[in-house]
Amino acid sequence: MTQNNHPTEKSNAMLHNKKGLIIGLANNSSIAWGIAQAAHREGAELGFTYLNDALAKRVTPLAQSLGSDLILPCDVNDDQQIDAMAAAIKERWGKLEFVVHAVAFAQRQDLQGNISATSREGFRIALETSAYSLIAVARALTPLMTEGGSMLTLTYYGSEKVVPNYNIMGIAKAALECSVRYLACELGEKNIRVNAISPGAIKTLSAKGIADFNSMLSASKERAPLHRNVTPSDVGELAAFLLSDRAASITGDIIYLDGGYNLLGF
């Protein structure tokens, strides 16, 4: 993926002087990385989180390449870590203008076979990590968004239609999308917008957990009206707009970015 990472001229930068947090960056093939690059180019000052020491080794050099030294530990399933993250941001910046929530996880065995075979624990893990985490993060970070702002998360078409081997993640993404709508309604009075982007299939680290994912990529490219797969940089371009004041009247929406694939009936 090639992209100009130099910040846009200040007069044209959509996110000039805005401070934002990227939650869920894993590596340089992540959708979150495409978003981070676009946000940086548009003038944002960025902070990043990492789940554990292994991911810290990947996230830190990427963050530093965009001029960020605000790199915080955060397991989104641990309220104490979320609160500590919020406290660190408040101490450093005092406020926050946008948040990108790019977190999802399900056990590999729950992404194949029959949905009825999903264990109670597997259901809890998928829903807590992939959906509830947005609510938990919003609760902790909303007090820092004193001048309004934008929250953005990532979903997938498997929340609406049956996608082979997506299984419990489809249910989790449906819960995530519903959370977007309820949060948008609640936070609108604070001038905080909440939206989700629903990209087509993208080959990322997390996608490797989906059986026969390459077939999904091929089918998407073949059948989508634009006959191409989307990229993390495509998502980044849309995300930068949604995070900016140019999208000031957009909230509670699930916005497709899939080459038109979602239009098809068969």
N, C-alpha and C positions, 0 to 999 in steps of 0.2 A: 504494500500500500504506500503510495507516494502522496505526500500532502505538504503544503507550505505551512510550516509551523511558526513563521514570524508573525507577531501581532499585527492586525490591520491598523492602518492609520487611525489615530484617535478620533478624528472627526467622523469616521465611517464605522467604527467598531460598535457592534450591537451590545457588547457586554463590558464596555469601558467602565472602569472603576467599580465593577461588581465583584463581590467575593462569593465564591461558590465551593461546595463540598462534593466530591465524587466518592461515592460509596460502592465498592464492589469491583474495582479495577483488579484484574488478575495478571494480564500480560499484554504485549503489544498487538495481539490479535483480538483483544476484547472489544466489544461494542463500547464499553466505558472509555476505552482509549481513543476511539474515534470521536466520542463526545468531548473528551478532555482536550484533544488537539484543536477541535473547532472552537471550543470555548476560550482556549488560550489565544488562538489567532484573533478572536474577536475582543480581546482586551481584558478577559477575566483574570482575577487572581484566584488561584485554586489551592484547595486543601484536599488531601486524600486519606483514605483509611485502608488498613490491611487486617486480615483475619488472624494471621499467625506469623511466626518468624520466617517460615518458608516463603510465604507470600510477600513478606516485607522485603526480602531480597530481590523480588521482581518489581515490586511497586516503587521502591525508593529511587532507583535510577531513572525510571520513567517520569516520576514526579519531578525529580531534580532537572531533567532535561527540559521541563516546561517552567523552570524557575521557581518551583515550589519547595519549601522546606517545612511545610505543615503536613506531617505524615503521621497519622495517629492510629493506634491499635483500636479495633472495634469489632467484636463479635456481636452481630445484630440480634442474637438470641440471648444476650446478657444485658439486662437493663443497667447494671452498674457500669459496664463498659460504655454503653450509649450515653449515660449521664456524664461520665468522665470525658468522653469525646466532646460533648456539648460545652462542658466547662472549659476545656482547653481552647475551643474556638472562641468562646466569649472572652477569655483572657487575652488571646492574641488579637482578635479582630473587633470584638465588641458587638458585632452584628453579622448577619449573613443574608445574602440576597437570593441564593438559589441552592438547591440540593438535587443531586442526581442519585437515584436509588437503582443500582444495577445488581441486585442480589437475588439469586434463586438457587435452590438445591433440593434434590430428592435422592433417595438411595437408589443405586443402580438397579437393584432387583425390582424396584417399583416402577421402573421405566420400560418394562417389557412384560410379556405374558398377559394375563387377564387382570383387569382392574379390580375384580372381586377378590384377587389374591393379595391385595395391598394390606399390609399389617396395620394395626391401630397405631403403632409407633411410627411406621413409615408415613402414614397420613399426617400425624402430628408434626413430624420433622419437616415435611414438604410445605404444609400450610403455615407453620410458624416462621420458617426461614424465608419463604418466598412471598408471603402475603402479610402476615402480622407485622413483620419487620418494618414495613412502610408506616404502619400506624405508630409503632414504637418510636421510630426515628422522627416522625412528624411531631409527636408529643414533646420530644426533647428539644427539637430545633426551632419549633414555631416561636418560642419566646425570643429567639435571636433575630427573627425576621420582623423587626420593629417598623420597617418602612415598606412592608409588603414583600412580594417576591414570587418565586416559582419553585414548585417541586415536580420532578419528572421521574417516571419509572418506566420499565420495559416489560412488555407482555408479548404474547404470540397468539396467532389465529387458533391454535389448539385449545384456547379457552372457550371457543364457540362451536367448533366442529371437531369431530373425532379424527385425530391424527395418529396413525399407527406408532406405537412405542413412545408416545408422549404421556399417556396415562395419567398418573396422579399429578403431574405438572400442569396438565390442562385444567384440572380442578383447582389447583393452587392459583393459576393465572386468572381464572374466573373470579376467585375471591379477591385477588389483587385489583382487578378492574372495578369490582364493586366498591372496594375500599377507596379507590381513586374518586369515584362519584360522591361518596359520603364525605370524604375529607374535603373535596372541592366545595361542597355545600356548607360545611362547618367553617372553613377557613376563608371563605369569600369575604366575610365582613372585615377580615384583617387584611384584605387585598393580597392574599396569598392564593396563587393559582396552582392547581394540581392536575396533571395530565399524564397520559401514557402513550408511548410510541409502540406500535405493533409491527416490527419489521418482519420481512420474510426470513426464510431459513438462511443463517449465516454460520460459516464454519468457525466456531470458537472453541476454546478449551472445554467449556461446559457442554457444548453440543456433542462432544465425543462420548458422552454418557448415553446418548440416544442411539439405540440399535438401528443399523442400516440408514444412518443419517445421510450418507452420500446419495442414496436414492431419493431422499427428500429434496436435496439440492438440485439434482438432475430434473426431477419432476417439476419443481418450481420454475426452473429456467425454461423448460419446454412449454409449460402451459400458461405462464403469466403473459398477459397482453404485451408487455415490453420485452419479453423473452430474454431476461437477464436476471441474475441474482443481485440483491443489494449488498452493500459493503458497510463495514463500520463507519467509514467516512461519510457515506450517504446518511446514516443515522445521525452522525455528528452535525451535519449541515442543518437538518431539521431541528435537532435538539437546541442548537445555538439560537435559532429563531424562537422556539417555544420558551426558552429561558429568558429571553430578552423582553424589553418593554414593547417591542413591536407586536407581541402576541398578547397584549394587555387584556383583551376581551375573550381569550380562549381559556376555558377551565372545565374540568370534568370530562374531557374528551379522550377517546381512544383513537389515535390517528394511525392509519395504515401506511406502511412504507414497504410495499411488497411487489412493486411492478404491476399492480392490479390483480394479483392472484386471488384476493378475497372477493373479487367480483364474480368469480366463476361458480356455476351451479354444479358442474361435473367436469 
